[in-house]
Amino acid sequence: MGLLTTMLVAALTLVHPAGEEKRAMKESSVGAVAAPRLITTYQHKDFAINKYVLSNGLKIIIWEDHSAPVAAYHTWFAVGSGDEVEGRSGIAHLFEHLMFKETSNLKAGEMDRLLEENGVNANAATWLDWTYYTEQLPAQRLELVMRLEADRMENMILNQEQLDMEREVVKNERLMRVDNDPDGQLYEELYHTHFGTHPYGHPTVGWMADIDAIQLADCLDFYRVYYAPNNATVVIVGDVDSQEVLTLAEQYYGHLEAQPAPQRAVVEVLPAAAERHHVLPLVVSAPRFIALYNGPAMGHADMMVVKVLNEVLFNSEGAPVRRRLVEDEQIATDLGAWQSGFRLGGTLELQVNLVPGADWKSALAMIDEELEKFLAGECPVRAMQGGKNRREISFLRGNMSVGARARGLGNFEITGGDFTSFFRQPEELTAVDCDALMRVARELLEGKHRTVAVAIPKETP
């Protein structure tokens, strides 16, 4: 991996209630706070990536890269839909929306205006294990971004008007992305069927009845517990000076008070006793289905083995399942597989889009025949090496930007518990051999433990 690794090195060069008296943003720390403490240093070639912790528990990961005058600023919170309680699904995602509204220092819309005027692109996302807020910024706007992010971590205004407004936005989002979208319905049913009552079994956007049921008191508690500094990790990658970052962090975050750490669920994802099929009549022109297999959790070395396995079996042009369904039988127009790692487990997912009139059961039987032949045969050494090469190139290309690297570090830190696992991926990819490939294939694919969600064309009157 010498040349491609060299390419990577070159590229990787709580004031809640409305009505609280408005006050100026704190621009200096209140009282004496201890200096940030260095807890981890990872040396990646010429780069030292450092993780610090403030006295209030806020973690800061800094990767200096002075190759371009830009930076990525990510704020990750260790909370996602997998942390929600029964009857309040969707609150993590709803709260992501609320965080863009108003603080005791900034009226609604002012934060967005300030960021746009200064050339900063902002976004956010929520998933099973995390919520994060991201800014892509000119390096000289670091202080502005940190000041605004610290402000909404501390001084967000929550009132009934804000909640009702964003509740309607989220309900419309659910209608658009799930209820009126065949792919959204199929994917929601897949996870609900597969995970059931496990914390991953309900949709991140939430069930409609639960979205309606969320109360202001729920949001106030959610903010206090999950948006405390000791539940957050700030990741900064780009043209910054570490000492300046730490000085600003003490100034804007240092006075925030820690809260009792929330207890996250530890619920093992168990294999199903039998294969499960769920068929949905939907507005589609041809049948399609997604098959979901249990996979390794985030940070597990077998994640890379699964990625290579997907290339060998499904994604590459010569992959046996693709060749059988798309080329030989011409029963499918396309198919693709991907791997997802979560805090409590993972998945291997295969989506197959069939031609009009095709029988999904026949397609599934063909897949099983090819999998059985693969498991009974010898390791395809050449196909495995080709898969490793493609995954290596994908990793390198996918992590060239400061934003992509910040996202990778944050995801591994929050989901896997260790940001340094991000850097071990090339080594883990190199280590994939025939023994590992065939072992993981048998562990994941043998037996009928998968879940299959099927969309068939809905009959019209």
C-alpha positions as CSV (number, residue, x, y, z in Angstrom):
1,M,0.0,0.0,0.0
2,G,3.0,2.3,-0.2
3,L,2.0,4.6,-3.1
4,L,-1.6,4.9,-2.1
5,T,-0.7,5.5,1.5
6,T,1.6,8.2,0.4
7,M,-1.3,9.7,-1.5
8,L,-3.4,9.7,1.6
9,V,-0.7,11.5,3.6
10,A,-0.4,14.2,0.9
11,A,-4.2,14.6,0.8
12,L,-4.8,14.5,4.6
13,T,-2.1,17.2,4.6
14,L,-28.3,25.6,30.2
15,V,-30.3,28.7,30.1
16,H,-33.4,27.0,28.7
17,P,-36.6,28.9,29.3
18,A,-37.7,31.7,27.0
19,G,-38.0,34.9,28.8
20,E,-34.6,34.5,30.5
21,E,-32.9,37.9,30.6
22,K,-30.8,38.3,27.5
23,R,-27.1,38.8,28.2
24,A,-24.0,39.2,26.1
25,M,-22.2,36.1,25.0
26,K,-19.5,35.1,27.4
27,E,-16.2,36.1,25.8
28,S,-14.0,35.0,28.7
29,S,-14.2,32.2,31.1
30,V,-16.1,32.6,34.3
31,G,-13.9,31.7,37.3
32,A,-10.8,29.7,37.1
33,V,-10.8,26.6,35.0
34,A,-8.1,24.0,34.6
35,A,-6.2,23.9,31.4
36,P,-7.2,21.4,28.7
37,R,-5.5,18.0,29.4
38,L,-3.9,16.0,26.6
39,I,-5.2,12.4,26.8
40,T,-4.4,10.9,23.4
41,T,-1.8,11.6,20.7
42,Y,-1.8,9.6,17.5
43,Q,1.1,10.1,15.1
44,H,0.0,9.6,11.5
45,K,3.1,10.1,9.4
46,D,3.9,13.8,9.7
47,F,0.7,14.7,11.5
48,A,0.1,14.5,15.2
49,I,-3.6,14.2,16.0
50,N,-4.3,15.2,19.6
51,K,-7.3,14.6,21.8
52,Y,-7.8,16.9,24.8
53,V,-10.4,17.1,27.5
54,L,-11.6,20.2,29.4
55,S,-12.3,20.2,33.1
56,N,-16.0,19.9,32.3
57,G,-15.5,16.8,30.2
58,L,-15.7,18.4,26.8
59,K,-13.4,16.5,24.4
60,I,-11.6,18.2,21.6
61,I,-9.8,16.4,18.8
62,I,-7.4,18.5,16.7
63,W,-5.8,17.6,13.4
64,E,-3.6,20.4,12.1
65,D,-3.3,20.4,8.3
66,H,-2.0,23.6,6.8
67,S,-2.2,22.6,3.1
68,A,-5.2,24.9,2.5
69,P,-6.7,27.8,4.4
70,V,-9.8,26.0,5.4
71,A,-11.1,23.9,8.3
72,A,-13.9,21.6,9.3
73,Y,-15.5,22.1,12.7
74,H,-17.7,19.3,14.0
75,T,-19.6,19.1,17.3
76,W,-20.6,15.5,18.0
77,F,-23.1,14.5,20.8
78,A,-23.3,11.0,22.1
79,V,-27.0,10.7,21.5
80,G,-29.1,9.3,18.6
81,S,-32.4,7.6,18.0
82,G,-31.0,4.5,19.8
83,D,-31.0,6.5,23.0
84,E,-34.7,7.4,22.9
85,V,-37.3,6.1,25.3
86,E,-40.5,4.3,24.2
87,G,-43.2,6.8,23.1
88,R,-40.7,9.6,22.3
89,S,-39.1,8.3,19.1
90,G,-37.8,11.1,16.9
91,I,-36.8,13.5,19.7
92,A,-33.1,13.3,18.8
93,H,-33.8,14.3,15.2
94,L,-36.4,16.9,16.3
95,F,-33.9,18.4,18.6
96,E,-31.4,18.7,15.8
97,H,-33.9,21.0,14.1
98,L,-34.5,23.0,17.3
99,M,-30.7,23.7,17.7
100,F,-30.9,26.0,14.6
101,K,-33.5,28.3,16.0
102,E,-32.8,30.8,18.7
103,T,-30.6,31.5,21.7
104,S,-30.7,34.1,24.4
105,N,-28.1,36.0,22.4
106,L,-29.3,35.4,18.8
107,K,-32.7,35.6,17.3
108,A,-34.0,32.9,15.0
109,G,-32.1,33.0,11.8
110,E,-29.2,35.2,13.0
111,M,-26.8,32.3,13.4
112,D,-27.4,31.2,9.8
113,R,-27.0,34.7,8.6
114,L,-23.7,35.2,10.4
115,L,-22.3,32.0,9.1
116,E,-23.3,32.6,5.5
117,E,-22.0,36.2,5.6
118,N,-18.6,34.8,6.7
119,G,-18.4,32.0,4.1
120,V,-19.3,29.2,6.4
121,N,-21.4,26.2,5.3
122,A,-23.3,24.5,8.1
123,N,-25.3,21.3,8.4
124,A,-26.3,18.6,10.8
125,A,-27.3,15.0,11.0
126,T,-28.8,12.4,13.4
127,W,-28.5,8.7,13.3
128,L,-28.8,5.7,15.6
129,D,-25.8,6.5,17.9
130,W,-25.0,10.2,17.3
131,T,-26.0,13.7,16.4
132,Y,-23.5,16.1,14.9
133,Y,-23.3,19.7,13.7
134,T,-20.8,20.6,11.1
135,E,-19.2,23.8,9.7
136,Q,-16.9,24.1,6.7
137,L,-15.1,27.4,7.2
138,P,-12.4,29.7,6.1
139,A,-9.7,29.1,8.7
140,Q,-9.8,32.7,9.9
141,R,-13.4,32.3,11.0
142,L,-12.5,29.7,13.7
143,E,-13.4,32.0,16.6
144,L,-16.7,33.0,15.2
145,V,-17.8,29.3,14.7
146,M,-16.6,28.3,18.2
147,R,-18.4,31.3,19.8
148,L,-21.7,30.4,18.0
149,E,-21.5,26.7,18.8
150,A,-20.7,27.3,22.4
151,D,-23.6,29.7,22.6
152,R,-26.2,27.3,21.4
153,M,-24.8,24.5,23.6
154,E,-25.5,26.8,26.6
155,N,-28.1,29.4,25.8
156,M,-30.6,27.7,23.5
157,I,-34.2,29.0,23.9
158,L,-36.9,26.4,24.1
159,N,-40.5,27.4,24.2
160,Q,-43.8,25.9,23.0
161,E,-43.9,28.1,19.8
162,Q,-40.5,26.9,18.7
163,L,-41.4,23.3,19.4
164,D,-44.7,23.4,17.6
165,M,-43.1,25.0,14.6
166,E,-40.3,22.5,14.2
167,R,-42.7,19.6,15.0
168,E,-44.6,20.4,11.9
169,V,-41.4,20.6,9.9
170,V,-40.4,17.2,11.0
171,K,-43.8,15.7,10.4
172,N,-43.7,17.0,6.8
173,E,-40.2,15.6,6.5
174,R,-41.5,12.2,7.6
175,L,-44.3,12.4,5.1
176,M,-41.9,13.3,2.3
177,R,-39.1,10.9,3.1
178,V,-41.0,7.9,4.5
179,D,-44.8,7.8,4.2
180,N,-44.8,9.1,0.6
181,D,-41.5,7.5,-0.5
182,P,-41.4,3.8,-1.4
183,D,-37.7,3.5,-0.5
184,G,-38.2,5.2,2.8
185,Q,-41.1,2.9,3.7
186,L,-39.1,-0.1,2.7
187,Y,-36.1,0.8,4.7
188,E,-38.1,1.7,7.8
189,E,-39.9,-1.6,7.7
190,L,-36.6,-3.4,7.2
191,Y,-35.0,-2.0,10.4
192,H,-38.2,-2.3,12.4
193,T,-38.7,-6.0,11.4
194,H,-35.0,-6.9,11.9
195,F,-34.3,-5.1,15.2
196,G,-37.8,-5.2,16.7
197,T,-37.8,-3.8,20.2
198,H,-34.1,-3.2,20.2
199,P,-33.1,0.5,20.4
200,Y,-32.4,0.4,16.7
201,G,-35.8,-0.9,15.8
202,H,-37.7,2.5,15.5
203,P,-37.0,5.1,12.8
204,T,-34.7,8.0,13.5
205,V,-37.3,10.4,12.2
206,G,-39.7,8.9,14.7
207,W,-43.2,7.4,14.5
208,M,-45.8,10.1,13.7
209,A,-47.7,9.5,17.0
210,D,-44.5,9.9,19.0
211,I,-43.5,13.1,17.2
212,D,-46.9,14.5,18.2
213,A,-46.5,13.3,21.8
214,I,-43.2,15.1,22.4
215,Q,-43.6,17.7,25.1
216,L,-41.7,20.9,25.9
217,A,-40.6,19.3,29.2
218,D,-39.1,16.3,27.2
219,C,-37.0,18.7,25.2
220,L,-35.8,20.7,28.2
221,D,-34.7,17.4,29.8
222,F,-33.1,16.2,26.6
223,Y,-31.1,19.4,26.2
224,R,-29.9,19.3,29.8
225,V,-28.8,15.6,29.8
226,Y,-27.5,15.1,26.3
227,Y,-26.2,18.5,25.2
228,A,-23.9,18.9,28.2
229,P,-20.2,19.4,27.5
230,N,-19.3,16.1,29.0
231,N,-21.4,14.4,26.4
232,A,-19.9,16.2,23.5
233,T,-16.8,15.9,21.3
234,V,-15.5,18.8,19.1
235,V,-13.5,17.7,16.1
236,I,-11.4,20.3,14.2
237,V,-9.4,19.4,11.1
238,G,-7.6,21.9,8.9
239,D,-5.5,25.1,9.0
240,V,-5.7,25.8,12.7
241,D,-3.2,26.3,15.5
242,S,-3.7,23.9,18.4
243,Q,-2.8,26.3,21.1
244,E,-5.2,28.9,19.6
245,V,-8.0,26.3,19.5
246,L,-7.4,25.4,23.2
247,T,-7.3,29.0,24.3
248,L,-10.6,29.7,22.5
249,A,-12.1,26.5,23.9
250,E,-11.3,27.5,27.4
251,Q,-12.8,30.9,26.7
252,Y,-16.0,29.8,25.2
253,Y,-16.6,26.3,26.6
254,G,-14.6,26.3,29.8
255,H,-17.3,27.7,32.1
256,L,-20.1,25.3,30.9
257,E,-21.2,22.9,33.7
258,A,-21.0,19.2,33.3
259,Q,-24.1,17.1,33.9
260,P,-24.5,13.5,35.3
261,A,-23.4,11.3,32.4
262,P,-26.4,9.7,30.6
263,Q,-26.5,5.9,30.8
264,R,-26.6,4.5,27.2
265,A,-28.3,1.2,26.5
266,V,-26.1,-1.9,26.1
267,V,-28.4,-4.3,24.3
268,E,-26.8,-7.1,22.2
269,V,-28.2,-7.5,18.6
270,L,-29.0,-11.2,18.6
271,P,-29.4,-13.3,15.4
272,A,-33.0,-14.1,14.5
273,A,-34.2,-17.6,15.1
274,A,-35.5,-17.8,11.5
275,E,-35.5,-15.8,8.3
276,R,-38.1,-13.0,8.2
277,H,-39.8,-11.7,5.1
278,H,-42.0,-8.6,5.0
279,V,-43.8,-7.8,1.8
280,L,-45.1,-4.3,1.2
281,P,-47.4,-3.3,-1.7
282,L,-46.0,0.1,-2.7
283,V,-46.1,2.5,-5.6
284,V,-43.2,1.0,-7.5
285,S,-42.9,0.0,-11.2
286,A,-41.0,-3.2,-10.4
287,P,-40.2,-5.3,-7.4
288,R,-37.2,-4.6,-5.2
289,F,-35.9,-5.9,-1.9
290,I,-33.3,-5.4,0.7
291,A,-31.8,-8.3,2.6
292,L,-30.2,-7.5,5.9
293,Y,-27.6,-9.6,7.7
294,N,-26.1,-8.9,11.2
295,G,-22.5,-7.6,10.9
296,P,-19.7,-6.3,13.1
297,A,-19.9,-3.2,15.3
298,M,-18.1,0.0,14.6
299,G,-14.4,-0.3,15.1
300,H,-14.3,-4.1,14.9
301,A,-11.5,-5.3,12.6
302,D,-14.0,-7.5,10.7
303,M,-15.6,-4.3,9.3
304,M,-13.0,-4.3,6.6
305,V,-13.4,-8.0,5.9
306,V,-17.1,-7.3,5.2
307,K,-16.3,-4.5,2.9
308,V,-14.1,-6.7,0.9
309,L,-16.7,-9.5,1.0
310,N,-19.2,-7.1,-0.5
311,E,-16.9,-6.4,-3.4
312,V,-16.2,-10.1,-4.0
313,L,-19.8,-11.3,-3.9
314,F,-21.9,-8.4,-4.9
315,N,-20.5,-5.1,-6.1
316,S,-17.7,-5.7,-8.6
317,E,-18.4,-6.4,-12.3
318,G,-17.4,-10.1,-12.0
319,A,-19.1,-10.7,-8.6
320,P,-21.0,-14.0,-8.8
321,V,-24.3,-12.7,-7.4
322,R,-24.3,-9.6,-9.7
323,R,-23.3,-11.7,-12.7
324,R,-26.1,-14.3,-12.0
325,L,-28.9,-11.8,-11.5
326,V,-28.0,-9.0,-13.8
327,E,-26.1,-10.6,-16.7
328,D,-27.0,-14.3,-16.9
329,E,-30.6,-14.4,-15.7
330,Q,-31.3,-10.7,-16.4
331,I,-33.8,-10.8,-13.6
332,A,-32.4,-7.6,-11.9
333,T,-31.5,-4.2,-13.3
334,D,-29.0,-3.5,-10.6
335,L,-27.9,-4.5,-7.1
336,G,-25.5,-3.2,-4.4
337,A,-24.3,-4.1,-1.0
338,W,-22.9,-2.0,1.9
339,Q,-21.7,-2.4,5.4
340,S,-22.7,-0.2,8.4
341,G,-21.1,-0.3,11.8
342,F,-23.0,0.9,14.9
343,R,-22.2,1.1,18.6
344,L,-24.2,-2.0,19.4
345,G,-23.7,-4.1,16.3
346,G,-23.7,-3.7,12.5
347,T,-25.3,-4.8,9.3
348,L,-24.5,-6.1,5.8
349,E,-27.3,-4.9,3.5
350,L,-28.0,-6.0,-0.1
351,Q,-30.5,-4.2,-2.2
352,V,-31.7,-5.7,-5.4
353,N,-33.8,-3.9,-8.0
354,L,-35.7,-6.4,-10.2
355,V,-37.1,-6.0,-13.7
356,P,-40.9,-5.6,-14.1
357,G,-42.7,-8.8,-13.5
358,A,-39.8,-10.6,-11.9
359,D,-40.4,-12.9,-8.9
360,W,-38.5,-11.8,-5.9
361,K,-38.6,-15.3,-4.4
362,S,-36.8,-16.6,-7.4
363,A,-34.2,-13.9,-7.2
364,L,-33.6,-14.6,-3.5
365,A,-33.2,-18.3,-4.3
366,M,-30.6,-17.5,-7.0
367,I,-28.7,-15.4,-4.4
368,D,-28.7,-18.3,-2.0
369,E,-27.4,-20.7,-4.6
370,E,-24.5,-18.4,-5.4
371,L,-23.8,-17.9,-1.7
372,E,-23.8,-21.7,-1.1
373,K,-21.4,-22.2,-4.0
374,F,-19.1,-19.5,-2.7
375,L,-19.1,-20.9,0.9
376,A,-18.4,-24.5,-0.4
377,G,-15.6,-23.4,-2.8
378,E,-12.1,-22.2,-2.4
379,C,-11.2,-18.6,-1.6
380,P,-11.2,-16.5,-4.7
381,V,-7.7,-15.0,-4.2
382,R,-7.7,-12.7,-7.3
383,A,-11.2,-11.4,-6.6
384,M,-10.3,-10.7,-3.0
385,Q,-7.2,-8.7,-4.0
386,G,-9.3,-6.7,-6.5
387,G,-11.8,-6.0,-3.7
388,K,-9.1,-4.9,-1.4
389,N,-7.7,-2.6,-4.0
390,R,-11.0,-1.0,-4.7
391,R,-11.7,-0.5,-1.0
392,E,-8.3,1.1,-0.5
393,I,-8.9,3.6,-3.3
394,S,-12.4,4.3,-2.0
395,F,-11.0,5.0,1.5
396,L,-8.3,7.4,0.1
397,R,-10.6,9.3,-2.2
398,G,-13.3,9.5,0.4
399,N,-11.1,11.1,3.1
400,M,-9.2,13.8,1.1
401,S,-11.3,16.7,2.4
402,V,-11.1,18.1,5.9
403,G,-14.8,17.6,6.3
404,A,-14.6,13.9,5.5
405,R,-11.7,13.4,7.9
406,A,-13.5,15.2,10.7
407,R,-16.6,13.1,10.1
408,G,-14.5,9.9,10.2
409,L,-12.8,10.9,13.5
410,G,-16.0,11.9,15.1
411,N,-17.9,8.8,14.0
412,F,-15.2,6.4,15.3
413,E,-14.9,8.4,18.6
414,I,-18.6,8.5,19.4
415,T,-19.7,5.2,17.9
416,G,-16.6,3.0,18.3
417,G,-15.1,4.8,21.4
418,D,-11.7,5.4,19.8
419,F,-10.9,7.9,17.0
420,T,-7.6,6.2,16.4
421,S,-9.5,3.3,14.8
422,F,-10.0,5.6,11.8
423,F,-6.3,5.4,11.0
424,R,-6.1,1.6,11.4
425,Q,-8.5,1.0,8.5
426,P,-5.7,0.7,5.8
427,E,-3.8,-1.8,8.1
428,E,-7.0,-3.8,8.7
429,L,-7.6,-3.8,5.0
430,T,-4.1,-5.1,4.2
431,A,-4.6,-7.8,6.8
432,V,-7.7,-9.3,5.1
433,D,-6.7,-12.8,3.9
434,C,-8.5,-15.9,2.7
435,D,-9.0,-17.2,6.2
436,A,-10.6,-14.0,7.4
437,L,-12.7,-13.7,4.3
438,M,-14.2,-17.2,4.4
439,R,-14.6,-17.1,8.2
440,V,-16.6,-13.9,8.1
441,A,-18.6,-15.1,5.1
442,R,-19.7,-18.2,7.0
443,E,-20.4,-16.2,10.2
444,L,-22.6,-13.7,8.4
445,L,-24.2,-15.7,5.5
446,E,-24.6,-19.3,6.7
447,G,-28.0,-20.1,8.1
448,K,-31.2,-18.2,7.6
449,H,-31.0,-15.4,10.1
450,R,-31.5,-12.5,7.7
451,T,-34.4,-10.1,7.3
452,V,-35.8,-9.3,3.8
453,A,-38.1,-6.4,3.2
454,V,-39.8,-6.6,-0.2
455,A,-41.6,-3.9,-2.2
456,I,-44.0,-5.2,-4.9
457,P,-46.1,-3.0,-7.3
458,K,-49.3,-1.9,-5.6
459,E,-52.4,-2.8,-7.6
460,T,-54.4,0.2,-8.7
461,P,-58.2,0.1,-8.8
